[in-house]
Amino acid sequence: MFNVVIKKYGDPENLIYEESESQILDDNSVRIKVESAGVNFADLLIIKGRYQERPRPPFSPGLEISGIILEIGLKVSSLKVGDRVMSIMKYGGYKTEVIVPEDNTYLIPKKMDIIEAGGFPVIYGTAFSAIITKAKLIKNETCIILGATGGVGMAAIEIAKAYGALVVACGGNDEKLKVCVEKGADYTINYNDKIIRKELKSFGINEVDVVIDMVGGQSSLDLVKTLKWNGRIIIVGFTSGDIPAIPVNRLLLKNAKAEGLYWGELAYREPKEIGHDFSVLESLFNNKKLNPSVNKVFQLKDAAKALNLLADRKNIGKIVLRC
Ligand SMILES: NC(=O)c1ccc[n+]([C@@H]2O[C@H](COP(=O)([O-])OP(=O)(O)OC[C@H]3O[C@@H](n4cnc5c(N)ncnc54)[C@H](OP(=O)(O)O)[C@@H]3O)[C@@H](O)[C@H]2O)c1
């Protein structure tokens, strides 16, 4: 098998593509021939040693894969050899073959392309947990997505629209914001050249029910001020590099809540809950409410190029590695 390994924390250029021995399968896991591995913002952080998880090098990055089951452990009961599956892992997906616990491996929706499926679990799973499980978004509420131009953000637009919300997409790039409109956003705001609260007012929106925040920083602080009575802000990431200190009096005044989401950990602690989420997502997908299209496909050996594209913010939506 082949894998992409980081031997010393650092930039994507430090990744090495090499051959290695297959690992031994344990009783509760499955061996998968990987077809596609999703590329995520967190992969950039983990190879630099700047993520919540700090595995000791050498290790392979990669939070999600899709593929075909080659072998099952003695105690595996819900999956069989030949199944088309997608798996979630804390790291280690940039490989041609992986071993993953049965609990964290899910059947790919029948009509979903196997390459697209490698980029599905993290962005759609995270967006669903943020919008539905945590924020409990309901029809006709207003949902503003900070970082709507990224992978999680675009998935969030589709899910919020599927649940009947009015969606405002915020990002820093006009070309990407046009794609947000194609995904269903009702309004867009470029936070690099517009003041979000002022723009919202120009759309006739004075307050919002739900904020999904992938960016952090000043935009996030400004949006706390726009929360409605019983509003919810869900903290998903800090791509701006600036962790906002939310003034809690603002929450008190609006009877509002700020809640964090650590989906990768949640997926390991509550795999059945995530399985339920995936079944809801599957029915949305079957009803054509979701379009998990992949923007760019790279070969596994070109993982550094894929991560650099992500780091340079040149991607529009999801990138996967063909393994
Ligand atoms: N909490 C969790 O469980 C969880 C799960 C998945 C992802 N995340 C986090 O969510 C965030 C978004 O993930 P993603 O997969 O959607 O990433 P992505 O596809 O790379 O998108 C990044 C988004 O952040 C925006 N951004 C603003 N400032 C940025 C900066 N300085 N550098 C890069 N991007 C910047 C980008 O918008 P413009 O380029 O338009 O400005 C874009 O909308 C990341 O922080 C990731 O770690 C958290």
The ligand as an SDF file (V2000), in Angstrom:
LIG
                    3D

 48 52  0  0  0  0  0  0  0  0999 V2000
  -15.6210   22.1100   14.7690 N   0  0  0  0  0  0  0  0  0  0  0  0
  -15.6040   21.1000   13.9300 C   0  0  0  0  0  0  0  0  0  0  0  0
  -15.9810   20.0030   14.2800 O   0  0  0  0  0  0  0  0  0  0  0  0
  -15.1550   21.3380   12.5340 C   0  0  0  0  0  0  0  0  0  0  0  0
  -15.3930   20.4000   11.5190 C   0  0  0  0  0  0  0  0  0  0  0  0
  -15.0040   20.7190   10.2010 C   0  0  0  0  0  0  0  0  0  0  0  0
  -14.3430   21.9120    9.9450 C   0  0  0  0  0  0  0  0  0  0  0  0
  -14.0890   22.7520   10.9930 N   0  0  0  0  0  0  0  0  0  0  0  0
  -13.4040   24.0220   10.7810 C   0  0  0  0  0  0  0  0  0  0  0  0
  -14.2470   24.8540   10.0230 O   0  0  0  0  0  0  0  0  0  0  0  0
  -13.4560   25.7620    9.2790 C   0  0  0  0  0  0  0  0  0  0  0  0
  -13.8720   25.7130    7.8180 C   0  0  0  0  0  0  0  0  0  0  0  0
  -13.5780   24.4340    7.2840 O   0  0  0  0  0  0  0  0  0  0  0  0
  -13.7770   24.1620    5.7220 P   0  0  0  0  0  0  0  0  0  0  0  0
  -13.5010   22.7210    5.5080 O   0  0  0  0  0  0  0  0  0  0  0  0
  -15.0550   24.7340    5.2660 O   0  0  0  0  0  0  0  0  0  0  0  0
  -12.5680   25.0130    5.1260 O   0  0  0  0  0  0  0  0  0  0  0  0
  -12.3610   25.6370    3.6670 P   0  0  0  0  0  0  0  0  0  0  0  0
  -13.1360   24.8760    2.6640 O   0  0  0  0  0  0  0  0  0  0  0  0
  -10.8990   25.8010    3.4890 O   0  0  0  0  0  0  0  0  0  0  0  0
  -13.0210   27.1010    3.8210 O   0  0  0  0  0  0  0  0  0  0  0  0
  -12.4560   28.0950    4.6240 C   0  0  0  0  0  0  0  0  0  0  0  0
  -13.4630   29.2060    4.8240 C   0  0  0  0  0  0  0  0  0  0  0  0
  -12.9470   30.1620    5.7470 O   0  0  0  0  0  0  0  0  0  0  0  0
  -12.8690   31.4440    5.0990 C   0  0  0  0  0  0  0  0  0  0  0  0
  -11.6820   32.1700    5.5810 N   0  0  0  0  0  0  0  0  0  0  0  0
  -11.6890   33.3580    6.2040 C   0  0  0  0  0  0  0  0  0  0  0  0
  -10.4820   33.7380    6.5610 N   0  0  0  0  0  0  0  0  0  0  0  0
   -9.6460   32.7820    6.1440 C   0  0  0  0  0  0  0  0  0  0  0  0
   -8.2500   32.6160    6.2140 C   0  0  0  0  0  0  0  0  0  0  0  0
   -7.4530   33.5360    6.7720 N   0  0  0  0  0  0  0  0  0  0  0  0
   -7.7320   31.4970    5.6770 N   0  0  0  0  0  0  0  0  0  0  0  0
   -8.5210   30.5630    5.1050 C   0  0  0  0  0  0  0  0  0  0  0  0
   -9.8710   30.6790    5.0060 N   0  0  0  0  0  0  0  0  0  0  0  0
  -10.4160   31.7860    5.5130 C   0  0  0  0  0  0  0  0  0  0  0  0
  -12.8870   31.1450    3.6280 C   0  0  0  0  0  0  0  0  0  0  0  0
  -13.5420   32.2080    2.9740 O   0  0  0  0  0  0  0  0  0  0  0  0
  -12.9420   33.1650    1.8700 P   0  0  0  0  0  0  0  0  0  0  0  0
  -11.7680   32.5030    1.2180 O   0  0  0  0  0  0  0  0  0  0  0  0
  -14.1150   33.4140    0.9780 O   0  0  0  0  0  0  0  0  0  0  0  0
  -12.5820   34.3740    2.6790 O   0  0  0  0  0  0  0  0  0  0  0  0
  -13.7890   29.9260    3.5620 C   0  0  0  0  0  0  0  0  0  0  0  0
  -15.1480   30.2990    3.6310 O   0  0  0  0  0  0  0  0  0  0  0  0
  -12.0040   25.3650    9.5540 C   0  0  0  0  0  0  0  0  0  0  0  0
  -11.5090   26.1430   10.6220 O   0  0  0  0  0  0  0  0  0  0  0  0
  -12.1110   23.9260   10.0140 C   0  0  0  0  0  0  0  0  0  0  0  0
  -11.0290   23.5200   10.8200 O   0  0  0  0  0  0  0  0  0  0  0  0
  -14.4880   22.4950   12.2570 C   0  0  0  0  0  0  0  0  0  0  0  0
  1  2  1  0
  2  3  2  0
  2  4  1  0
  4  5  1  0
  4 48  2  0
  5  6  2  0
  6  7  1  0
  7  8  2  0
  8  9  1  0
  8 48  1  0
  9 10  1  0
  9 46  1  0
 10 11  1  0
 11 12  1  0
 11 44  1  0
 12 13  1  0
 13 14  1  0
 14 15  2  0
 14 16  1  0
 14 17  1  0
 17 18  1  0
 18 19  2  0
 18 20  1  0
 18 21  1  0
 21 22  1  0
 22 23  1  0
 23 24  1  0
 23 42  1  0
 24 25  1  0
 25 26  1  0
 25 36  1  0
 26 27  1  0
 26 35  1  0
 27 28  2  0
 28 29  1  0
 29 30  1  0
 29 35  2  0
 30 31  1  0
 30 32  2  0
 32 33  1  0
 33 34  2  0
 34 35  1  0
 36 37  1  0
 36 42  1  0
 37 38  1  0
 38 39  2  0
 38 40  1  0
 38 41  1  0
 42 43  1  0
 44 45  1  0
 44 46  1  0
 46 47  1  0
M  CHG  2   8   1  16  -1
M  END
$$$$
